[in-house]
Amino acid sequence: MMDAKFRMLQVVAISTLGLGALLMLPDPSIAAEASGKTASEPAAATVTFARDVAPILQARCQECHHVGSMAPMSLVSYEETRPWAKSIRQRVILRQMPPWHIDPSVGVQKFKNDMSLTAEQISTIVRWVDSGAPLGDPKDMPAPKQWPAPNEWKAAKELGQPDLVIKADPYTMAAHHQDVWWRPVSSIPITEPRWVRAVEMRPATAAGRRITHHAVAYLVQDDNPDSLAPTASSDVGGRGMLMEWAIGKGYDLYRPDTGKLLLPGAQISWDVHIHAVGEEIRDDVELGIWLYPKGQEPKYRTYLTGFQAIRGFESSTGSQTRVGRNVDIPPNSIIASDNYTVLKHAAILENFQPHMHLRGKAMEVEAILPDGTVQVVSYVGSFNFNWMVNYIYADDVAPAFPKGTTIHVTAWYDNTHANPNNPDPDQWVGFGDRTVDEMGHAWMNVTYISDEDYNAWAAKHRPKLEADASSRP
């Protein structure tokens, strides 16, 4: 906890000093680290765009930065990239781009969807810019990548087209209007129980992505109440969630032999947060569902769970009891909020997606095991509201915990002038759905397993866990 708090304050300090202070540090060793060589090393061969930089951009940046995609500029050709060279240098040094904000020094460190740059790749880009951003030999350029159409499903490349596409009723957002929470209901056209192996949600058009802040697809069906969410409490809530979408979110592919169950008569209850952007836009949100073959039943059932960092409350007036959540962020302050949820069954955590709003700065998930051992699962120290990144753990490192483990989530909020996303640091901020309010929870797909399966997992992974623990200071 103290280490995470120190890391978060370091991020705030850098924000306060500003980018210029960071890039003008006088220590030669620091400057050498950014350029990829020590002061005593000879100059390396000239880095060129065609041979060295274009392959990096193609592998890590162009999925968003190509014509017709969400990014404001294309980084495919030299002519498109060269005007942005200095900005690219700054963004990669600060690890603001690509948007991958998880701390690589703690917790899970291997991901299925890792889009981050290595230290060597950052060094290559910095040296290219510092040497004048030369093109090099055009013959060294990699063959251009072929990108799917804007209306193509991201998961289609791996899984083919979805078996079901569920659409919400469309909504027309005025050019200037207060935020709207659109909550239609859609039926799922199945006549027998079916198991889901992957889901993907998105606004239907590029214009819709501009007005959709986030969207949640709740699964409403006649299910056993005890099976809706084995972690259910007054803070987590028992409604079944199928998927959540926000800017930067991809698709959820469940690990082999796990899935989510759909029953006949099931419905999607949508909760879509829409905001005005200066022009009238009409759009809908749609959900792609990939099913297991008929008759194939996975061994484990997975649940999307929002582990809360914000404490709950109950208040009564007469015969009515109101349940809600509290966060108290005074003007010009940095505060932390944390909460605890006990796992009622042994479980595997499949991913981590922190969710906060404009004052959100950092979030940490810890597991407190029944024997008192504390394990950091994941920590994001430079949360960016514009990128709700979903960090999907690789199957061989996804952590499992025994029944009775407490999941401890801490969120930090920066309501000061140092936060560049802060609309007004002189305002008090409380809990709420609006962008200017705050939330704080960790979206995690949780797969519940038997005690026997957990013991087998622990026996396989215990040597590595003990080695990692002994190596910590």
DOFIKOL-109214 format. One record per residue (C-alpha): y, x, z; residue in three letters. Coordinates in steps of 0.2 Angstrom, whole numbers, padded with zeros to 4 digits, always signed. Each point is the difference from the previous one (the first is absolute). Layout:
<atoms>
YXZALA/...
</atoms>
This chain:
<atoms>
+0000+0000+0000MET/+0013+0014+0005MET/-0005+0010-0016ASP/+0003-0016-0011ALA/+0017-0003+0009LYS/+0005+0018-0003PHE/-0005-0001-0018ARG/+0010-0016-0003MET/+0016+0007+0009LEU/-0002+0015-0012GLN/+0001-0012-0015VAL/+0015-0008+0008VAL/+0009+0017+0002ALA/-0003+0005-0018ILE/+0008-0017-0005SER/+0015+0004+0011THR/+0002+0017-0007LEU/-0001-0006-0018GLY/-0009+0007-0015LEU/+0013+0013-0003GLY/-0003+0008+0017ALA/-0019+0000-0003LEU/+0002+0009-0017LEU/+0013+0013+0005MET/-0010+0007+0015LEU/+0004+0019+0000PRO/-0017+0006+0007ASP/-0008+0010-0015PRO/-0017-0005+0005SER/+0004-0018-0001ILE/+0008+0002-0017ALA/-0016+0010-0006ALA/-0011-0014+0006GLU/+0009-0013-0010ALA/-0001+0012-0015SER/-0019+0004+0002GLY/+0002+0019+0003LYS/+0005+0012+0014THR/+0015+0011-0001ALA/-0010+0015-0004SER/-0011-0008-0014GLU/+0004+0004-0018PRO/+0007-0013-0011ALA/-0013-0011-0008ALA/-0001-0006-0018ALA/+0013-0012-0005THR/-0006-0018+0004VAL/+0002-0012-0015THR/+0001-0019-0001PHE/-0013+0000-0014ALA/-0013+0011+0008ARG/+0002-0002+0018ASP/+0011-0015+0005VAL/-0005-0014-0012ALA/-0019+0000+0006PRO/+0007-0003+0018ILE/+0011-0014-0005LEU/-0014-0008-0011GLN/-0012+0001+0015ALA/+0011-0006+0014ARG/+0016-0008-0007CYS/-0001-0008-0017GLN/-0010-0015+0006GLU/+0017-0007+0006CYS/+0011+0011-0010HIS/-0003-0005-0018HIS/+0009-0013-0011VAL/-0004-0018+0005GLY/-0006+0005+0018SER/+0009-0003+0016MET/+0010+0016+0002ALA/+0018+0001-0006PRO/-0003+0015-0011MET/-0015+0007-0011SER/-0006+0018+0004LEU/-0012+0001-0015VAL/+0009+0011-0012SER/+0011+0016+0003TYR/+0015-0009-0007GLU/-0002-0014+0013GLU/-0004+0011+0014THR/+0013+0015-0002ARG/+0015-0010+0006PRO/-0009-0004+0017TRP/-0006+0017+0003ALA/+0011+0004+0016LYS/-0003-0018+0007SER/-0019+0003-0003ILE/+0001+0017+0010ARG/+0009-0008+0015GLN/-0012-0015+0000ARG/-0016+0010+0000VAL/+0006+0013+0013ILE/+0003-0014+0012LEU/-0016-0009-0006ARG/+0009-0016-0004GLN/-0008+0000-0017MET/-0014-0004-0004PRO/+0001-0013+0014PRO/-0013+0006+0012TRP/+0006+0001+0017HIS/-0015+0003+0011ILE/+0000+0015+0012ASP/-0014+0012-0008PRO/-0001+0010+0017SER/-0008-0014+0011VAL/-0013-0014-0002GLY/-0009-0004-0015VAL/+0004+0012-0014GLN/-0010-0006-0015LYS/+0004-0015-0010PHE/-0006-0009-0016LYS/+0017-0003-0007ASN/+0009+0016+0005ASP/+0015+0002-0011MET/+0009+0014+0009SER/+0004+0017-0007LEU/-0008+0016+0007THR/+0011+0014+0006ALA/-0004+0010-0016GLU/+0005-0015-0011GLN/+0017-0001+0010ILE/+0002+0019-0002SER/-0002-0001-0019THR/+0013-0014-0002ILE/+0012+0009+0011VAL/-0002+0016-0009ARG/+0002-0009-0017TRP/+0016-0007+0005VAL/+0007+0016+0008ASP/-0004+0009-0016SER/+0010-0012-0010GLY/-0013-0013-0004ALA/-0006+0007-0017PRO/-0010-0010-0012LEU/-0012+0015-0005GLY/-0011-0002-0015ASP/-0002-0018-0005PRO/-0018+0003-0006LYS/-0004+0002+0019ASP/+0004-0018+0003MET/-0015-0010+0006PRO/-0006-0015-0011ALA/+0010-0015+0006PRO/-0009-0013+0011LYS/-0003-0018-0006GLN/+0007-0012+0013TRP/-0006-0018+0002PRO/+0011-0014-0004ALA/+0012-0006+0013PRO/-0010-0016+0003ASN/-0017+0010+0002GLU/-0009+0000+0016TRP/+0000+0017+0009LYS/-0018-0002+0005ALA/-0005-0005-0018ALA/-0003+0019-0005LYS/-0013+0002+0014GLU/-0007-0018+0001LEU/+0004-0009-0016GLY/+0009-0017+0000GLN/+0000-0010+0016PRO/-0013-0014+0002ASP/+0014-0012+0007LEU/+0019+0000-0001VAL/+0008-0012+0012ILE/+0019-0004-0003LYS/+0013-0006+0012ALA/+0011-0014-0006ASP/+0016+0008-0008PRO/+0017+0001+0008TYR/+0017+0001-0007THR/+0011+0012+0010MET/+0019-0003-0002ALA/+0011+0015-0005ALA/+0008-0001+0017HIS/-0009-0008+0015HIS/-0007+0003+0017GLN/-0017+0007+0002ASP/-0014-0013-0004VAL/-0018-0001+0007TRP/-0010-0009-0013TRP/-0017-0007+0007ARG/-0010-0009-0013PRO/-0019-0003+0001VAL/-0012+0004-0014SER/-0019-0005-0001SER/-0013+0013-0003ILE/-0012-0007-0014PRO/-0017+0004+0007ILE/-0015-0012+0004THR/-0011+0012+0010GLU/+0004+0015+0013PRO/+0005+0015-0009ARG/+0003+0018+0006TRP/+0016+0010-0005VAL/-0001+0018-0004ARG/+0018+0003-0005ALA/+0017-0009-0001VAL/+0017+0004-0008GLU/+0016-0010+0002MET/+0016+0001-0009ARG/+0016-0009-0006PRO/-0005-0007-0018ALA/+0015+0009-0009THR/+0011+0016+0002ALA/+0014-0012+0004ALA/-0010-0008+0014GLY/-0002+0017+0008ARG/+0019+0001+0002ARG/+0001-0016+0010ILE/-0017+0001+0010THR/+0003+0009+0016HIS/-0018-0002+0005HIS/-0014-0013-0001ALA/-0015-0004+0011VAL/-0016-0010-0006ALA/-0008-0008+0015TYR/-0017-0007-0002LEU/-0003-0018+0006VAL/-0017-0006+0001GLN/-0013-0009+0011ASP/-0006+0016+0009ASP/-0007+0004+0017ASN/+0015+0002+0011PRO/-0008+0015+0008ASP/-0002+0009-0017SER/+0018-0001-0006LEU/+0005+0015+0009ALA/-0010+0008+0014PRO/+0016+0009+0006THR/+0009-0016+0001ALA/+0013-0001+0014SER/+0017-0008+0003SER/+0007+0016-0008ASP/-0011+0001-0015VAL/-0003-0018-0004GLY/-0016-0008-0007GLY/+0005-0006-0017ARG/-0011+0009-0013GLY/+0010+0011-0012MET/-0006+0004-0017LEU/+0013+0012-0006MET/+0018+0005+0003GLU/+0012+0007-0014TRP/+0016+0010+0001ALA/+0009+0012-0012ILE/-0012+0015-0004GLY/-0016-0009+0005LYS/-0016+0002-0011GLY/-0016-0009+0002TYR/-0013-0001+0014ASP/-0018+0005-0004LEU/-0012-0001+0014TYR/-0012+0013+0004ARG/-0018-0002-0007PRO/-0010-0014+0009ASP/+0016-0008+0008THR/+0010-0015-0006GLY/+0009-0016+0005LYS/-0008-0017-0001LEU/+0007-0015-0009LEU/-0007-0017+0003LEU/+0000-0016-0011PRO/+0017-0009+0003GLY/+0009+0016+0004ALA/+0019+0001-0003GLN/+0013+0013-0001ILE/+0015-0004+0011SER/+0014+0011-0007TRP/+0015+0007+0010ASP/+0012+0008-0012VAL/+0016+0007+0005HIS/+0013-0001-0014ILE/+0018+0007+0000HIS/+0014-0002-0013ALA/+0005+0015-0011VAL/+0015-0007-0010GLY/-0009-0009-0014GLU/-0011-0016+0000GLU/-0018+0005-0001ILE/-0015-0012-0001ARG/-0017+0008+0004ASP/-0017-0003+0009ASP/-0012+0011+0010VAL/-0018+0002-0006GLU/-0016+0007+0008LEU/-0014+0008-0009GLY/-0017-0001+0008ILE/-0015+0010-0005TRP/-0017-0007+0007LEU/-0017+0007+0004TYR/-0013-0007-0012PRO/-0007-0017+0005LYS/-0014+0002+0013GLY/+0006+0018+0005GLN/+0006-0001+0018GLU/+0008+0016+0008PRO/-0006+0005+0017LYS/+0017+0001+0008TYR/+0015-0012+0000ARG/+0018+0007-0001THR/+0016-0007+0008TYR/+0018+0004-0004LEU/+0008+0002+0017THR/+0018+0002+0005GLY/-0001+0011+0016PHE/+0017-0003+0008GLN/+0012+0013+0007ALA/+0011-0014+0007ILE/-0004-0009+0016ARG/-0003-0018+0000GLY/+0008-0013+0012PHE/-0003-0018+0006GLU/+0014-0012+0005SER/-0002-0018+0006SER/+0012-0014+0000THR/-0008-0016+0007GLY/-0017-0003-0008SER/+0004+0012-0015GLN/-0005+0018+0000THR/+0007+0012-0013ARG/-0009+0016-0005VAL/+0010+0014-0009GLY/+0004+0018+0000ARG/+0014+0010+0007ASN/+0009+0016-0006VAL/+0017+0005+0007ASP/+0010+0013-0010ILE/+0017+0003+0007PRO/+0014+0006-0012PRO/+0001+0018-0004ASN/-0017+0004+0009SER/-0017+0007-0004ILE/-0014-0010+0009ILE/-0019-0001+0001ALA/-0011-0015+0002SER/-0019+0001+0003ASP/-0015-0012+0002ASN/-0018+0000+0003TYR/-0015-0009-0007THR/-0018+0001+0006VAL/-0014+0001-0013LEU/-0013-0013+0005LYS/-0013+0008-0011HIS/-0003+0017-0007ALA/+0010+0002-0016ALA/+0005+0011-0014ILE/+0018+0001-0004LEU/+0002+0001-0019GLU/+0019+0003-0003ASN/+0017+0001+0007PHE/+0015-0009-0006GLN/+0015+0000+0011PRO/+0012-0015-0001HIS/+0018+0001+0006MET/+0017-0005-0007HIS/+0016+0010-0003LEU/+0001+0008+0018ARG/-0018+0005+0000GLY/-0002+0019+0001LYS/-0017+0005+0006ALA/-0017-0007+0005MET/-0015+0007+0008GLU/-0018-0008+0003VAL/-0010+0007+0014GLU/-0018-0004+0006ALA/-0003+0000+0019ILE/-0019+0001+0001LEU/-0009-0008+0015PRO/-0003+0018+0008ASP/+0019+0002+0000GLY/+0000+0012-0016THR/+0016-0003-0010VAL/-0001+0003-0019GLN/+0015-0001-0012VAL/-0006-0010-0015VAL/+0016+0001-0011SER/+0018+0004+0002TYR/+0014-0003-0012VAL/+0016+0009+0005GLY/+0012-0004-0014SER/-0003-0019-0004PHE/+0009-0006-0015ASN/+0002-0019-0001PHE/+0001+0001-0019ASN/-0018+0007+0000TRP/-0013-0010+0009MET/-0013+0013-0003VAL/-0018-0004+0004ASN/-0010+0015+0005TYR/-0018-0003-0004ILE/-0012+0011+0010TYR/-0014+0009-0010ALA/-0017-0008+0004ASP/-0006+0016+0008ASP/+0014+0002+0012VAL/+0005-0018+0004ALA/-0001+0000+0019PRO/-0012-0011+0010ALA/+0002-0005+0018PHE/-0011-0008+0013PRO/+0002-0018+0008LYS/+0014+0001+0013GLY/+0011+0012-0009THR/+0018-0004+0002THR/+0011+0002-0016ILE/+0017+0006+0006HIS/+0014-0002-0013VAL/+0018+0007+0003THR/+0015-0003-0012ALA/+0016+0009+0001TRP/+0017-0008-0006TYR/+0016+0009-0005ASP/+0015-0011+0001ASN/+0013+0014-0002THR/+0011+0006-0014HIS/-0013+0014-0003ALA/-0012-0013-0008ASN/+0005-0001-0018PRO/-0008-0017-0002ASN/+0009-0008+0015ASN/+0012-0014-0006PRO/+0010-0001+0016ASP/-0004+0012+0015PRO/+0013-0010+0011ASP/-0011-0015+0000GLN/-0014-0005+0012TRP/-0017-0002-0008VAL/-0014-0012+0006GLY/-0016-0006-0007PHE/+0000-0011-0016GLY/-0006-0002-0018ASP/+0017+0005-0008ARG/+0002+0017-0007THR/+0014+0003+0013VAL/-0011-0005+0014ASP/-0015+0011+0005GLU/-0019-0001+0001MET/-0013+0013+0005GLY/-0018+0000-0004HIS/-0014+0010-0008ALA/-0010-0009-0013TRP/-0018+0007+0001MET/-0015-0007-0008ASN/-0013+0000+0014VAL/-0019+0000-0004THR/-0010-0005+0016TYR/-0017+0008+0002ILE/-0014-0001+0012SER/-0001+0011+0016ASP/-0016+0008-0008GLU/+0010+0004-0016ASP/+0014+0007+0010TYR/-0012+0012+0010ASN/-0007+0006-0017ALA/+0018+0003-0007TRP/+0004+0009+0016ALA/-0015+0011+0000ALA/+0004+0006-0018LYS/+0019+0003+0003HIS/+0000+0006+0018ARG/-0002+0018-0003PRO/+0016+0000-0012LYS/+0010-0011+0013LEU/-0004+0012+0014GLU/+0004+0015-0011ALA/+0017-0008-0005ASP/+0003-0004+0019ALA/-0003+0018+0006SER/+0011+0007-0014SER/+0015-0010+0006ARG/+0013+0009+0011PRO/
</atoms>
